[in-house]
Amino acid sequence: MRLSFIGAAHEVTGSCHLLEACGKNILIDCGMEQGPDLYENQKLPVSAGDVDYVLLTHAHIDHSGNLPLLCKQGFQGDIVTTFATADLCSIMLRDSAHIQEFEAEWRNRKAKRSGEEPYEPVYTMADADMAISLLAPCDYGQKIDLCPGVQVCFNDMGHLLGSASIEVWVTEENVTKKIVFSGDVGNINQPIIRDPQPVKEADYVVIESTYGDRTHGEEIPDYVGEFTRILKETFDKGGNVVIPSFAVGRTQELLYFIREIKEKRLLPEYQNFEVYVDSPLAIEATSVFNKNVKSCFDEEAMALVEQGINPLIFPGLKTTITTEESKQINLNERPKVILSASGMCEAGRIRHHLKHNLWREECTICFVGYQAVGTLGRKLLEGAESVKLFGENITVNARIESIKGISGHADRNGLLNWLKGFEKKPDRVIVVHGEDTVTDAFAETVEKEIGCPAFAPYSGGCVDLMENRIVTAGIKIPKKSAEKPARVRAQNAFDRAVAAAKHLVEVVMKNEGLSNKDLAKLESQIQNLADKWEP
């Protein structure tokens, strides 16, 4: 009965954990790494064909994006998740596959001219279709007998439509251990979807820590009031409000706010302003939101639905699918709102809208989500005076705004409050899915505030769930380690050797039938020797 951590260990993306129990190999999430990552991930200790099940917390690509690759490598089991997550994956995985194929086509055009070897896409549309065919959806709160000895249950986590924490009960040798995987913990008071639901008990909790070192603020932000101000000030000058927005989740929240602004006539002089959603993925995702009203919407949104009001539709809403329709938006000189992906301005149609609006001082670029270091969105927020788009230098004359507090993730207090919902303190809390220093800091916070052991593994870290014993904390291997100083390379090599030695001792002692107490003693001796070594 073991739990290993492969991805999102001391990093924010690429969530992937392996539970080995009852003769089965069960993955919890299978996410793609996105953006800059510090450390190399260890390979799965089992082949894709030997993975029996995947339990999926939610549809975001950093949790689901490698499912097509897993299928390409031989996985044929069930992917168990909620109905709404299955619906979102059916569009998001295909969109991701399209990006992989497009990138491969572009690279191969260059490779052909330079005589380089052809580039194979990470996965194809056929691989995405295979993953989608393996989705096995379930309801929130439905306890499922996954296989003999393993039961699972998905609970609403309020992060994204369909997002869930997953309760897993494992019984071996008449001993039952319960593990709870938080997935991404939602922020409270978000529109449309419910707040995170508490879980009462667990032996082990695996929790994310994206915002584990900060808070969103004490007061509930006045999103509608702030957004109304930005719209009025921009429209008064005859400009457009351009919003780089993530297609799934954030776009739907903004539509909810705009519907309220129009319904309450908060901008009477501009009551008929137009709103363009220029993202095929966002349009499909909005349809999925409308499909999953009863299972996912909160009380406020449901009250609107019961009155016959669709909270995501209003007069003046326009959607564009084709490239030609997208181009026509900026030929329309009337002040308007343009919602387009990607949310960090790194790709997609939003870059075209920035090209047409950034140089206009009457326009506003409004950010509504986190902008990672190094992205175009971050550069604009930090005051860049000009940026390059499509090979052209564009002067930044538009006003740059950011609506604070809009986040799909719980902050430090939200994470702690969810942990405090457990009626009995867990035997151990394992912190994942956060920036390098944040994971360790939040683990220390958990020990202080919750009063139970906590640690943050590196990739390859492993816990023996039967004995509540850390087999290894994982291996800290910086990416491009060959470029690191010799001292760092030596330390990394030594860490790998220590981990291998512990594993070898464990295998030998189990074959010899020796006790766990003797094993722990030998591992402690190995670690004591290791601590005395200096590279």
N, C-alpha and C positions, 0 to 999 in steps of 0.2 A: 504494500500500500504506500505508493510514493507519489510525490508531486514535484515536477521539475519545471523550471522557468526558462523559456527559450527567448522570447521577445519582450520588448517594453520593460526590460530590467535595467534600472538606472537610466532609462530613456523614455520618451513620451509616446512613441508609436511602435507599431508592429507587435501588438499583444498576442502572445501565444504561450499556453501552459499545457503540460502533459501530465495527466493523471493515469498512473499504472495501478490497476486494482482489479481483483476478481478475474484475472487472466485476460483483461481487456486493456486496450490503449485508447484513452479518451482525451482529445484535445479540447481545451476551453479557449475559444477564439483562434483565428488563423489570419492575423493581420499583416498588412504590408507596411514596411518602413517608409516613412514620408519625411522629407526635409533632412536637415543635417543630424546625423547620429554619431555618437562618440565611440561606441564600442561594437566589436564584431559579435554577432550572434553565433552561438554554438549550433551545430546541426541537430535536428531531431535525432534522439538515440534509437528511433525505430524508423523503418521505411514507411513511406506514405501508404503503401498497400497493406501494411500491418496496423494502421490506425482504424479502429472499429467505429468510432463515433466522433462527431464534433458538436460541442455545445456552444452556441453562438449568442453572445450577450446583446449585440446590436449591429446595425448595418454599416456603420461608418467604416471606410476602407481600411483604416489602421487597425480594425478588428476583424474584418471579413475579407480584405482584398487579396489574400493569398489562397483562398479556397479554390479558385480555378487552377492555380499552380499545383495544389495538393492533388486535385483530380487528374491533372496532366501526368503527375508522377505515380498514379496508381490507386489513389483512394477511391473506394466504392461504397462507403458506409453512409449512414444517415447523418444529416446536418440538422440537429434539433434546435429550434428557436421559436419565437412567437410568430403569430400570423402576420402582424404588421412588419416585423423585421424581414420575414420571407418575401413579402410584397416589395419592400424597398430594395432588397438584395436582387430581386429579379430585374430591376432597372439599373442599379448601381454597379453590379458586377459586369453587366453587358457594356455599360459606359466605360468601365475600367479596361475591359478587353479591347474596346475600340481604340482607346488611347495607346495601349500596348502595340496593337497592330499598326496604328498610324506612325508611331515612333519608329517601329521596325522598317516600315516602308521608306520613311525619310532617311534613316541611317543607311539603308541598302542602296538608295540612290547615290549617296556620297561614296559608299564603299565601292560601288561599281566603277565610279569615275577614278578612284584612287587605287584600284586593284586590291583592296582589302577583302578579308573573308566576309561572307554574308552574315548579317546579324539576325538572330532568331528572336521573335518576341517572347517576353516572359511567359505569356500564355495568349491563347487566341479566343475568338468568339465561341468556337466549339467547346473549348475548355470551360468557359463561363456558363454555357448552356448545360453542360454536364453537372456543374456545381448546383445550378438552379434546380435541375431535375432531382437532386438528392435532398433538397430542403424538406424537412418534416416538421411542419408548424404545429404549435400547441397553444392552448389558452393560458393566460395568466392564472396562477394559483392551482393549476392542474398537476397533481402529483403523478409522475410517470415511472413505471417500472422499465428502466432502460435496458437492463439485462439482469440475470440472476446476481443478486448482491448489490445492485446499484439502482437507486431511485433519484429522480431529479424533479425540481419544481422551479418555475420562472416567476419572478415577482417584479412589478412595475418599478423602474428606477428613475423615471422622470427626466432622462437625459435627452432622449430622442424618441420619436414615435416608435413604439415597440421595444424600446430598450428595457433590459431586465438585469437584476441580480439573479444568480443561479444557486439554489440550494442543492447540494449533492450529498446523499447518504450512502456510505460504503460499508458493507458488512463482510468481514473475513474472519474465519476461525471464531465465530460467535461474538465478535467484537465489532461494534458499529461506531464509525467516526463520521462526523458531519463537517463538510467544507462549504463555505459560502464565498462565491466569487462576486464581487461588487459590480464588475464591468465598470462603466463610467457612471459616477454618481451625479444625478441631476441637480441643478440649481433650483431653489424653491421660488415660488411666485412667478414661474414662467407662464406665458400665455399658452393656451390650447391643451397642453398635456398636464397630467397630474404630478404632484410632488413625489419624491422618492418614498417608497413604502418600507417600513421597518421590517427587520427580521428578528425573531426573538431569541434564537439560540444557535450556537455553532461551536465546534471544537477548534476550527481554524477559519480565519477570515483572510481572504486575499483582496486587498483594497487598492484602488488607484490613488494617485497623489498629485494630479496635474496642478492643482492650485493649493497644494498642501503647505505652502509658505506664505500665503497672502489671503486677504479678505476682500470681498466685493464692496464693503461698506455697511454701516449699520442700518441706514434708512433704505426703504424700498425705492428704487429710482422711479421718477415720473417719466417713463419712456414716451408716453403719448404727448405729454406737455413739451418735452425736449424736442421730439420729432416735429411737432407742430411749429415750434419756434423756427427750426431750421428750414422747413418748407416755406413759411411766410416770408422770412428774410430773403430767401433765394428767389421766390416767385416775384417779390416786390421789385427785384432788380431785373426781372425778365430772364432768369437763368434756369438751368436744369439741376436737379438733385440726382447725382449718380451714386449708386450704392453698390460697392463690391460685396456680394453676399453669397455665402455658402448655399448651394442649391437645395440641400435637404436640411430642414429644421429652421435655419435662420430666415430664409426667404418667406416661409409660411408664417413665422412670427411677425415679420414686417407687414405682410398682407393683413394680418389680424389687427395691427395697430392702425393701419391706413383705413381699414373699414370703419373702425371706431371714430377716427377723425372726421370722416365723411358723414357717418350716421349722426354724430353730435353737432355737425355743422361748425366745427372749430375753425374752419377757414371759409367763412361764407362768401368772401369775395372771389375765392378760387374753388368753389364747390365742385366744379366739373373738371378739375385737373385730371390728366391722364397718367396712368401708371403702367409701364411696360415691364413685363417679366420676359427678359431676353435670355432664356436658358432652357433648351429642350428638357434637360434633366430636371430642372426645378418645376417645370410644368407637369412632367410625369409624376414627380414626387408629391405635388399638390393633389393630384388625383388619388394617390395612395392615402394621403391624410383624409380626404373626403370618404374613402372607402372604409376606414377604420375608426369611424366616429364613436361607436358605442363602446368599443373595447379600450380606447386610449384617451378620449377627451376628458378634461376636468369638468367640474360642476358648472363653472361659468360658461365655458364653451358649449356644454350640453344644453344649458338653459337657452342659449341662442338657437341651437338646432331644434329644440322642442317648440320654439316660436316660429319655426319655418325659415329661420335665417341661416344662411351658410356663412360662417365667420371668416371665410377666406375669399369671398366674392363680393364685389361692389361695383357700382356704375363707374365707368372710366377705366376698368381693368382690361388690359390688352396683352395678349401673349404672341410671341413670335417664334416660329419654328425654323424657317429657312434662313439661309445667309442673306438672301435678297431682302427679306422682311426686316432682318436686323439692320441692314444698311439704311433702310428707309427711316429709321427712328431719328437719326440725327439730321435728316433733311426737313423734319417737322420743326418749325421754329417756335412753336408754342412751349411755354415752360411746362416741364413734366418731371416725373420720377422715372429713373431707369434702374431696374434691379437686374444685375447680371453677375455671372460667375466668371472667374473663381474669386473666392472671398479674400485672398491675399494678393490678387492681381498678378499672379504668376503665369496664368494661361487663360485661354478662353476668350469669349467675346468682350469681357469687361475691358480688355486692353484697347480694343477699337473705340469704345466709348470714352476712355480716358484720353485717347489721342484727339478726339473731337471736342472734348470739354475742359481738359486741364488748363489750356491756355486762355480760357475765357474767365475774366475776373467776376462776371456775374453768376458763375456756376459754383456749386458746392459738391465736393466729393465727401461722402459721409460713410465712415467706417463703423461697423456694428459687430465686430468680432476681433479676436486676437490676431495680431500680425507678427509672424515669426521674424526673428533676426535675419537680415539678409534679403527679405522679400521686398518687392516693389512697394507693397502696402506699407511696410515698416519705414521705408525710406521717405515716403510721402508724409507719414505721421511725424517723422523726425525733422521735417522742414526742408526737404530737398528743393532746390530752386529750379532744377530742370531734370528731366529723366529721358531715357532713350526708349522709344517705342517703334518697332518695325524699322530700325535703322535711322530714325529721325529724332533729333533732339527737340523735346517739347518743353517749353517754359511753363512753370507751375504758377499760374496767376489765380486759379480757382481757390476758394476758401476750403481748407481741410478741416473737417469736423469729425468727432468721434463720440458716439453715444456710450457713456460709461455704464458698466454694470450688466450689459447684455452678455450673458455667458450661459452655455449649456452645462457647464461644470459647477459642482458645488465648490465653495471655497474651503479654507482650512476649518472654519467653524462648522460648516455643513457636513464635512467629512467626519469630524469628531462627533457631531450630534447623531449622525447615522450609526456610528459605532456604539454610542451610548444607548442606543435602542435595544442592544442585546441584554436580556435580563440576567444572564450569567456571563461573566467575563470569558472570552475565548481563551483557549490554552496558548494560542499564539496568533499574532497578526502579521501578515506578510505584505509588505508595501511594494507596489509595482507602478508602472505607467506614470513616471514623473521625471523631471530633469535630474541630472546626476546628483547634485547636492541636495535637492528637494526630497528625494526618497529617503535618504539617511536622516535628514532633519525631521521629516514627518514621523519616521519610525521612533525617533527619540521622543517626539511629542506624544505619540500614542502610549509609550511606556509611562510617561509622566502623567498624562491626563486620564488614561483608561486603566492603567495599572496592570497591564499584562505584557508578556514578552513580545517584542516586535523586531523584525529585521527586514532589510531590503536586499534581496539577492541580486547578483550579477547573472548574466546569461550562463546557463549550465548549472545554476544553483538547484539544490535538491533537498527535500524534507522527507524524512521517514514519518508518515502520519501515524502509524501504529505506536511508535515509541516517542513521538514528539521530539525528534532529534534532527538537527541540521546535519545532513550528510556532507554537503559542501555548500559554501556560500556563492559558488560560481567563480568564473574567471574573468578578470578585468583586462580585456585585450583591446587597446585602442585601435581604431581603424587606421590603416596605412602605418602599421606598427614598424615597418621596415625603416620609416623615416624618423622614428623616435630615437632619442639618445640611447647609447649602448646600455646605460644603467637601467632604463625603463624596459628595454627588450630583455635584459637578464632577469629582472624582477618578474616579468610576465612568464618567461620560460620556467622560472622556479615555481611560480604559483601553479602552473599546469602540472609540474612534476609532483608537487604536494598533493594536489587533487587526485592524480593518478595513483599515488602511493596509498592514499586513504581508501580508494575504491578497491585496489588490489587486496589490501588487508581485509576488507569487508568480505570480498568473494571467498578468500581462502578460509577465513574463520567460519563463515556460514557452511562451507563444504565440510569443515571439520566438526561442525555441530557445537561450536563454542557459544557462550552467552553474549547477549547484547551489552552486558556490563563490562565484560572483557574487551569487547570490540570498542566501546566508548573509551576505555582506558588506553588502548593502543593508539587510537586516533588522537587522543589528547597528547600522548607522548610525541607523536609525529608533529603535531602543531607546535608544541613547546620547542622542539628542535628547529622547526621552520622559523619561529619568531626570533631566534638568535642569529639567523643568517642575514648578512647584509651584502647586497650586490656590489 
